[in-house]
Amino acid sequence: MSTSPSPSSPGTEEQLRTALEAFAEGVRPAPGAYRAAHVDWQRRERRRRAVLAVLITVVFALATLIGLWVLNQAPAEPGVIFDDRVSTRQSQP
């Protein structure tokens, strides 16, 4: 059997909590840390929005160009549905 205490024993947990609390009391943030983090966050947010706007513009432009190209490939002569050469009014009973 091992004589070392298990990691989940109450004594070890209490010691760890005490050590982490003591460490946390000694930590002090830098004076401008919030401002620097906020500026960095705003910069990343602006960049993300700019990239998204460019991506949307490119997709829209490509869709428009592909649509115009497809319409330009259509035959010049009218199709069977819109053929005016055969008129239905000329039929006689």
N, CA, C and O atoms as CSV, one atom per row, in Angstrom:
chain,resi,resn,atom,element,x,y,z
A,1,MET,N,N,0.822,-1.182,0.000
A,1,MET,CA,C,0.000,0.000,0.000
A,1,MET,C,C,0.860,1.236,0.000
A,1,MET,O,O,1.942,1.258,0.585
A,2,SER,N,N,0.385,2.234,-0.640
A,2,SER,CA,C,1.151,3.471,-0.698
A,2,SER,C,C,0.795,4.353,0.492
A,2,SER,O,O,-0.344,4.360,0.959
A,3,THR,N,N,1.783,5.093,0.973
A,3,THR,CA,C,1.560,5.959,2.128
A,3,THR,C,C,1.314,7.401,1.725
A,3,THR,O,O,1.033,8.238,2.583
A,4,SER,N,N,1.412,7.713,0.433
A,4,SER,CA,C,1.177,9.097,-0.012
A,4,SER,C,C,-0.325,9.371,-0.036
A,4,SER,O,O,-1.115,8.490,-0.376
A,5,PRO,N,N,-0.715,10.583,0.323
A,5,PRO,CA,C,-2.142,10.902,0.330
A,5,PRO,C,C,-2.677,10.965,-1.099
A,5,PRO,O,O,-1.962,11.330,-2.032
A,6,SER,N,N,-3.921,10.608,-1.244
A,6,SER,CA,C,-4.527,10.648,-2.570
A,6,SER,C,C,-4.795,12.106,-2.963
A,6,SER,O,O,-4.983,12.951,-2.088
A,7,PRO,N,N,-4.816,12.413,-4.272
A,7,PRO,CA,C,-4.999,13.787,-4.715
A,7,PRO,C,C,-6.354,14.367,-4.329
A,7,PRO,O,O,-6.506,15.588,-4.284
A,8,SER,N,N,-7.336,13.522,-4.050
A,8,SER,CA,C,-8.657,14.044,-3.742
A,8,SER,C,C,-8.952,14.079,-2.250
A,8,SER,O,O,-10.091,14.320,-1.851
A,9,SER,N,N,-7.944,13.840,-1.424
A,9,SER,CA,C,-8.185,13.873,0.018
A,9,SER,C,C,-8.424,15.303,0.474
A,9,SER,O,O,-7.890,16.233,-0.129
A,10,PRO,N,N,-9.220,15.503,1.533
A,10,PRO,CA,C,-9.557,16.859,1.985
A,10,PRO,C,C,-8.341,17.687,2.372
A,10,PRO,O,O,-8.337,18.898,2.151
A,11,GLY,N,N,-7.329,17.083,2.933
A,11,GLY,CA,C,-6.143,17.841,3.335
A,11,GLY,C,C,-5.409,18.419,2.135
A,11,GLY,O,O,-4.984,19.574,2.162
A,12,THR,N,N,-5.257,17.619,1.076
A,12,THR,CA,C,-4.566,18.075,-0.129
A,12,THR,C,C,-5.364,19.170,-0.827
A,12,THR,O,O,-4.796,20.150,-1.310
A,13,GLU,N,N,-6.657,19.002,-0.876
A,13,GLU,CA,C,-7.507,20.015,-1.522
A,13,GLU,C,C,-7.425,21.342,-0.776
A,13,GLU,O,O,-7.334,22.399,-1.401
A,14,GLU,N,N,-7.456,21.297,0.539
A,14,GLU,CA,C,-7.363,22.511,1.349
A,14,GLU,C,C,-6.006,23.181,1.170
A,14,GLU,O,O,-5.927,24.405,1.072
A,15,GLN,N,N,-4.937,22.387,1.126
A,15,GLN,CA,C,-3.603,22.949,0.927
A,15,GLN,C,C,-3.498,23.627,-0.439
A,15,GLN,O,O,-2.933,24.714,-0.563
A,16,LEU,N,N,-4.042,22.980,-1.443
A,16,LEU,CA,C,-4.008,23.559,-2.782
A,16,LEU,C,C,-4.806,24.849,-2.834
A,16,LEU,O,O,-4.363,25.826,-3.437
A,17,ARG,N,N,-5.987,24.866,-2.205
A,17,ARG,CA,C,-6.808,26.075,-2.180
A,17,ARG,C,C,-6.071,27.221,-1.477
A,17,ARG,O,O,-6.075,28.356,-1.954
A,18,THR,N,N,-5.455,26.919,-0.368
A,18,THR,CA,C,-4.713,27.934,0.393
A,18,THR,C,C,-3.548,28.473,-0.433
A,18,THR,O,O,-3.313,29.681,-0.466
A,19,ALA,N,N,-2.825,27.583,-1.095
A,19,ALA,CA,C,-1.680,28.015,-1.903
A,19,ALA,C,C,-2.129,28.885,-3.076
A,19,ALA,O,O,-1.492,29.895,-3.378
A,20,LEU,N,N,-3.214,28.502,-3.734
A,20,LEU,CA,C,-3.705,29.297,-4.871
A,20,LEU,C,C,-4.257,30.652,-4.416
A,20,LEU,O,O,-4.088,31.649,-5.118
A,21,GLU,N,N,-4.906,30.702,-3.264
A,21,GLU,CA,C,-5.395,31.979,-2.738
A,21,GLU,C,C,-4.237,32.902,-2.401
A,21,GLU,O,O,-4.295,34.101,-2.676
A,22,ALA,N,N,-3.185,32.350,-1.807
A,22,ALA,CA,C,-2.009,33.157,-1.473
A,22,ALA,C,C,-1.343,33.682,-2.749
A,22,ALA,O,O,-0.893,34.827,-2.800
A,23,PHE,N,N,-1.290,32.840,-3.763
A,23,PHE,CA,C,-0.697,33.264,-5.035
A,23,PHE,C,C,-1.550,34.351,-5.687
A,23,PHE,O,O,-1.010,35.317,-6.227
A,24,ALA,N,N,-2.879,34.205,-5.643
A,24,ALA,CA,C,-3.780,35.167,-6.273
A,24,ALA,C,C,-3.721,36.519,-5.578
A,24,ALA,O,O,-3.895,37.552,-6.224
A,25,GLU,N,N,-3.479,36.527,-4.269
A,25,GLU,CA,C,-3.382,37.802,-3.553
A,25,GLU,C,C,-2.173,38.604,-3.994
A,25,GLU,O,O,-2.191,39.834,-3.935
A,26,GLY,N,N,-1.133,37.933,-4.430
A,26,GLY,CA,C,0.080,38.629,-4.838
A,26,GLY,C,C,0.067,39.098,-6.285
A,26,GLY,O,O,0.966,39.827,-6.706
A,27,VAL,N,N,-0.922,38.699,-7.039
A,27,VAL,CA,C,-0.985,39.077,-8.451
A,27,VAL,C,C,-1.726,40.405,-8.586
A,27,VAL,O,O,-2.850,40.556,-8.106
A,28,ARG,N,N,-1.086,41.353,-9.240
A,28,ARG,CA,C,-1.701,42.659,-9.486
A,28,ARG,C,C,-1.653,42.928,-10.991
A,28,ARG,O,O,-0.602,42.762,-11.611
A,29,PRO,N,N,-2.771,43.338,-11.584
A,29,PRO,CA,C,-2.761,43.616,-13.025
A,29,PRO,C,C,-1.967,44.879,-13.331
A,29,PRO,O,O,-1.830,45.766,-12.488
A,30,ALA,N,N,-1.454,44.940,-14.535
A,30,ALA,CA,C,-0.741,46.141,-14.974
A,30,ALA,C,C,-1.745,47.297,-15.049
A,30,ALA,O,O,-2.929,47.063,-15.293
A,31,PRO,N,N,-1.289,48.543,-14.842
A,31,PRO,CA,C,-2.224,49.673,-14.815
A,31,PRO,C,C,-3.041,49.839,-16.102
A,31,PRO,O,O,-4.219,50.189,-16.030
A,32,GLY,N,N,-2.459,49.601,-17.256
A,32,GLY,CA,C,-3.188,49.808,-18.506
A,32,GLY,C,C,-3.595,48.509,-19.178
A,32,GLY,O,O,-3.822,48.479,-20.387
A,33,ALA,N,N,-3.689,47.437,-18.406
A,33,ALA,CA,C,-3.964,46.130,-19.003
A,33,ALA,C,C,-5.348,46.079,-19.641
A,33,ALA,O,O,-5.503,45.525,-20.730
A,34,TYR,N,N,-6.350,46.644,-18.983
A,34,TYR,CA,C,-7.703,46.599,-19.543
A,34,TYR,C,C,-7.773,47.411,-20.827
A,34,TYR,O,O,-8.348,46.970,-21.822
A,35,ARG,N,N,-7.193,48.582,-20.798
A,35,ARG,CA,C,-7.226,49.444,-21.988
A,35,ARG,C,C,-6.510,48.773,-23.163
A,35,ARG,O,O,-6.996,48.818,-24.293
A,36,ALA,N,N,-5.368,48.159,-22.900
A,36,ALA,CA,C,-4.619,47.488,-23.972
A,36,ALA,C,C,-5.406,46.296,-24.520
A,36,ALA,O,O,-5.449,46.079,-25.731
A,37,ALA,N,N,-6.023,45.533,-23.633
A,37,ALA,CA,C,-6.817,44.387,-24.088
A,37,ALA,C,C,-8.038,44.853,-24.877
A,37,ALA,O,O,-8.421,44.228,-25.865
A,38,HIS,N,N,-8.642,45.950,-24.436
A,38,HIS,CA,C,-9.823,46.484,-25.130
A,38,HIS,C,C,-9.462,46.997,-26.522
A,38,HIS,O,O,-10.195,46.754,-27.481
A,39,VAL,N,N,-8.359,47.692,-26.638
A,39,VAL,CA,C,-7.905,48.202,-27.937
A,39,VAL,C,C,-7.582,47.044,-28.871
A,39,VAL,O,O,-7.926,47.074,-30.052
A,40,ASP,N,N,-6.921,46.025,-28.335
A,40,ASP,CA,C,-6.591,44.841,-29.140
A,40,ASP,C,C,-7.857,44.129,-29.598
A,40,ASP,O,O,-7.938,43.692,-30.746
A,41,TRP,N,N,-8.838,44.007,-28.723
A,41,TRP,CA,C,-10.104,43.370,-29.085
A,41,TRP,C,C,-10.827,44.166,-30.169
A,41,TRP,O,O,-11.358,43.582,-31.113
A,42,GLN,N,N,-10.852,45.498,-30.042
A,42,GLN,CA,C,-11.511,46.335,-31.048
A,42,GLN,C,C,-10.816,46.205,-32.405
A,42,GLN,O,O,-11.477,46.154,-33.442
A,43,ARG,N,N,-9.484,46.152,-32.394
A,43,ARG,CA,C,-8.741,46.001,-33.644
A,43,ARG,C,C,-9.087,44.677,-34.322
A,43,ARG,O,O,-9.311,44.640,-35.532
A,44,ARG,N,N,-9.130,43.591,-33.549
A,44,ARG,CA,C,-9.479,42.293,-34.129
A,44,ARG,C,C,-10.923,42.271,-34.631
A,44,ARG,O,O,-11.217,41.655,-35.655
A,45,GLU,N,N,-11.817,42.940,-33.915
A,45,GLU,CA,C,-13.222,42.998,-34.338
A,45,GLU,C,C,-13.369,43.774,-35.653
A,45,GLU,O,O,-14.112,43.357,-36.541
A,46,ARG,N,N,-12.661,44.900,-35.774
A,46,ARG,CA,C,-12.701,45.671,-37.030
A,46,ARG,C,C,-12.135,44.859,-38.181
A,46,ARG,O,O,-12.681,44.887,-39.284
A,47,ARG,N,N,-11.063,44.146,-37.942
A,47,ARG,CA,C,-10.458,43.321,-38.991
A,47,ARG,C,C,-11.411,42.206,-39.415
A,47,ARG,O,O,-11.550,41.926,-40.605
A,48,ARG,N,N,-12.067,41.569,-38.445
A,48,ARG,CA,C,-13.011,40.499,-38.744
A,48,ARG,C,C,-14.172,41.024,-39.591
A,48,ARG,O,O,-14.592,40.376,-40.550
A,49,ARG,N,N,-14.680,42.188,-39.234
A,49,ARG,CA,C,-15.791,42.767,-39.997
A,49,ARG,C,C,-15.354,43.175,-41.402
A,49,ARG,O,O,-16.112,43.003,-42.356
A,50,ALA,N,N,-14.149,43.709,-41.541
A,50,ALA,CA,C,-13.649,44.096,-42.863
A,50,ALA,C,C,-13.471,42.869,-43.753
A,50,ALA,O,O,-13.836,42.897,-44.928
A,51,VAL,N,N,-12.916,41.802,-43.203
A,51,VAL,CA,C,-12.742,40.571,-43.977
A,51,VAL,C,C,-14.098,40.017,-44.396
A,51,VAL,O,O,-14.256,39.555,-45.526
A,52,LEU,N,N,-15.067,40.060,-43.505
A,52,LEU,CA,C,-16.405,39.575,-43.829
A,52,LEU,C,C,-17.046,40.422,-44.925
A,52,LEU,O,O,-17.679,39.879,-45.830
A,53,ALA,N,N,-16.891,41.748,-44.856
A,53,ALA,CA,C,-17.451,42.627,-45.888
A,53,ALA,C,C,-16.813,42.359,-47.243
A,53,ALA,O,O,-17.509,42.335,-48.257
A,54,VAL,N,N,-15.504,42.159,-47.275
A,54,VAL,CA,C,-14.817,41.864,-48.536
A,54,VAL,C,C,-15.280,40.520,-49.082
A,54,VAL,O,O,-15.511,40.384,-50.283
A,55,LEU,N,N,-15.415,39.540,-48.217
A,55,LEU,CA,C,-15.869,38.221,-48.651
A,55,LEU,C,C,-17.283,38.283,-49.227
A,55,LEU,O,O,-17.553,37.666,-50.258
A,56,ILE,N,N,-18.177,39.010,-48.584
A,56,ILE,CA,C,-19.540,39.150,-49.093
A,56,ILE,C,C,-19.536,39.865,-50.438
A,56,ILE,O,O,-20.267,39.473,-51.347
A,57,THR,N,N,-18.725,40.905,-50.575
A,57,THR,CA,C,-18.645,41.639,-51.836
A,57,THR,C,C,-18.132,40.742,-52.960
A,57,THR,O,O,-18.664,40.773,-54.070
A,58,VAL,N,N,-17.114,39.954,-52.685
A,58,VAL,CA,C,-16.557,39.058,-53.703
A,58,VAL,C,C,-17.579,38.004,-54.119
A,58,VAL,O,O,-17.729,37.724,-55.308
A,59,VAL,N,N,-18.274,37.424,-53.161
A,59,VAL,CA,C,-19.280,36.404,-53.485
A,59,VAL,C,C,-20.407,37.012,-54.302
A,59,VAL,O,O,-20.863,36.399,-55.267
A,60,PHE,N,N,-20.864,38.199,-53.939
A,60,PHE,CA,C,-21.934,38.866,-54.683
A,60,PHE,C,C,-21.481,39.193,-56.107
A,60,PHE,O,O,-22.230,38.975,-57.058
A,61,ALA,N,N,-20.269,39.712,-56.258
A,61,ALA,CA,C,-19.757,40.049,-57.585
A,61,ALA,C,C,-19.613,38.793,-58.450
A,61,ALA,O,O,-19.978,38.806,-59.625
A,62,LEU,N,N,-19.088,37.719,-57.878
A,62,LEU,CA,C,-18.955,36.471,-58.637
A,62,LEU,C,C,-20.323,35.921,-59.056
A,62,LEU,O,O,-20.486,35.462,-60.187
A,63,ALA,N,N,-21.292,35.965,-58.159
A,63,ALA,CA,C,-22.626,35.475,-58.502
A,63,ALA,C,C,-23.240,36.312,-59.622
A,63,ALA,O,O,-23.892,35.774,-60.516
A,64,THR,N,N,-23.033,37.621,-59.574
A,64,THR,CA,C,-23.550,38.501,-60.621
A,64,THR,C,C,-22.868,38.206,-61.953
A,64,THR,O,O,-23.539,38.098,-62.979
A,65,LEU,N,N,-21.566,38.078,-61.948
A,65,LEU,CA,C,-20.835,37.810,-63.188
A,65,LEU,C,C,-21.212,36.448,-63.775
A,65,LEU,O,O,-21.375,36.328,-64.989
A,66,ILE,N,N,-21.351,35.438,-62.943
A,66,ILE,CA,C,-21.742,34.114,-63.434
A,66,ILE,C,C,-23.158,34.166,-64.002
A,66,ILE,O,O,-23.436,33.565,-65.040
A,67,GLY,N,N,-24.048,34.880,-63.327
A,67,GLY,CA,C,-25.413,35.018,-63.837
A,67,GLY,C,C,-25.456,35.716,-65.181
A,67,GLY,O,O,-26.183,35.289,-66.078
A,68,LEU,N,N,-24.682,36.792,-65.335
A,68,LEU,CA,C,-24.636,37.498,-66.619
A,68,LEU,C,C,-24.023,36.628,-67.707
A,68,LEU,O,O,-24.477,36.657,-68.851
A,69,TRP,N,N,-23.004,35.859,-67.366
A,69,TRP,CA,C,-22.372,34.976,-68.351
A,69,TRP,C,C,-23.359,33.901,-68.811
A,69,TRP,O,O,-23.437,33.599,-70.002
A,70,VAL,N,N,-24.113,33.324,-67.869
A,70,VAL,CA,C,-25.095,32.299,-68.228
A,70,VAL,C,C,-26.174,32.898,-69.121
A,70,VAL,O,O,-26.565,32.283,-70.113
A,71,LEU,N,N,-26.658,34.085,-68.785
A,71,LEU,CA,C,-27.672,34.727,-69.620
A,71,LEU,C,C,-27.123,35.052,-71.008
A,71,LEU,O,O,-27.867,35.001,-71.988
A,72,ASN,N,N,-25.860,35.377,-71.105
A,72,ASN,CA,C,-25.243,35.703,-72.389
A,72,ASN,C,C,-25.078,34.454,-73.259
A,72,ASN,O,O,-24.991,34.567,-74.482
A,73,GLN,N,N,-25.034,33.274,-72.653
A,73,GLN,CA,C,-24.876,32.040,-73.404
A,73,GLN,C,C,-26.187,31.525,-74.000
A,73,GLN,O,O,-26.182,30.552,-74.754
A,74,ALA,N,N,-27.303,32.166,-73.670
A,74,ALA,CA,C,-28.606,31.724,-74.180
A,74,ALA,C,C,-28.662,31.961,-75.685
A,74,ALA,O,O,-28.076,32.924,-76.179
A,75,PRO,N,N,-29.363,31.093,-76.423
A,75,PRO,CA,C,-29.463,31.265,-77.875
A,75,PRO,C,C,-30.235,32.536,-78.218
A,75,PRO,O,O,-31.118,32.960,-77.472
A,76,ALA,N,N,-29.890,33.139,-79.361
A,76,ALA,CA,C,-30.513,34.393,-79.766
A,76,ALA,C,C,-31.923,34.175,-80.302
A,76,ALA,O,O,-32.796,35.020,-80.106
A,77,GLU,N,N,-32.154,33.047,-80.977
A,77,GLU,CA,C,-33.497,32.801,-81.522
A,77,GLU,C,C,-34.447,32.386,-80.402
A,77,GLU,O,O,-34.024,31.782,-79.416
A,78,PRO,N,N,-35.723,32.706,-80.553
A,78,PRO,CA,C,-36.667,32.381,-79.490
A,78,PRO,C,C,-36.858,30.869,-79.369
A,78,PRO,O,O,-36.676,30.127,-80.335
A,79,GLY,N,N,-37.214,30.443,-78.209
A,79,GLY,CA,C,-37.417,29.026,-77.960
A,79,GLY,C,C,-38.778,28.562,-78.443
A,79,GLY,O,O,-39.543,29.345,-79.007
A,80,VAL,N,N,-39.076,27.306,-78.227
A,80,VAL,CA,C,-40.327,26.715,-78.684
A,80,VAL,C,C,-41.516,27.330,-77.950
A,80,VAL,O,O,-42.579,27.503,-78.546
A,81,ILE,N,N,-41.364,27.652,-76.716
A,81,ILE,CA,C,-42.473,28.178,-75.926
A,81,ILE,C,C,-42.901,29.550,-76.429
A,81,ILE,O,O,-44.094,29.853,-76.460
A,82,PHE,N,N,-41.943,30.382,-76.823
A,82,PHE,CA,C,-42.255,31.738,-77.237
A,82,PHE,C,C,-42.187,31.911,-78.752
A,82,PHE,O,O,-41.927,33.015,-79.229
A,83,ASP,N,N,-42.409,30.872,-79.499
A,83,ASP,CA,C,-42.339,30.929,-80.955
A,83,ASP,C,C,-43.629,31.553,-81.496
A,83,ASP,O,O,-44.711,30.989,-81.329
A,84,ASP,N,N,-43.510,32.729,-82.150
A,84,ASP,CA,C,-44.673,33.427,-82.701
A,84,ASP,C,C,-44.966,33.013,-84.140
A,84,ASP,O,O,-45.951,33.470,-84.719
A,85,ARG,N,N,-44.151,32.177,-84.717
A,85,ARG,CA,C,-44.383,31.780,-86.101
A,85,ARG,C,C,-45.651,30.933,-86.231
A,85,ARG,O,O,-46.327,30.983,-87.259
A,86,VAL,N,N,-45.965,30.182,-85.228
A,86,VAL,CA,C,-47.158,29.364,-85.248
A,86,VAL,C,C,-48.192,30.058,-84.385
A,86,VAL,O,O,-48.037,30.113,-83.165
A,87,SER,N,N,-49.230,30.582,-84.983
A,87,SER,CA,C,-50.234,31.302,-84.229
A,87,SER,C,C,-51.431,30.387,-83.991
A,87,SER,O,O,-51.825,29.633,-84.880
A,88,THR,N,N,-51.993,30.452,-82.824
A,88,THR,CA,C,-53.151,29.618,-82.511
A,88,THR,C,C,-54.449,30.245,-83.023
A,88,THR,O,O,-55.482,29.577,-83.033
A,89,ARG,N,N,-54.421,31.499,-83.444
A,89,ARG,CA,C,-55.627,32.166,-83.922
A,89,ARG,C,C,-56.004,31.741,-85.348
A,89,ARG,O,O,-57.142,31.943,-85.770
A,90,GLN,N,N,-55.091,31.177,-86.064
A,90,GLN,CA,C,-55.348,30.820,-87.452
A,90,GLN,C,C,-56.118,29.514,-87.607
A,90,GLN,O,O,-56.557,29.177,-88.707
A,91,SER,N,N,-56.281,28.792,-86.532
A,91,SER,CA,C,-57.008,27.512,-86.656
A,91,SER,C,C,-58.488,27.788,-86.861
A,91,SER,O,O,-59.071,28.656,-86.211
A,92,GLN,N,N,-59.089,27.029,-87.781
A,92,GLN,CA,C,-60.499,27.229,-88.081
A,92,GLN,C,C,-61.272,25.993,-87.723
A,92,GLN,O,O,-60.757,24.879,-87.830
A,93,PRO,N,N,-62.522,26.177,-87.291
A,93,PRO,CA,C,-63.331,25.016,-86.887
A,93,PRO,C,C,-63.795,24.176,-88.051
A,93,PRO,O,O,-64.481,23.173,-87.853
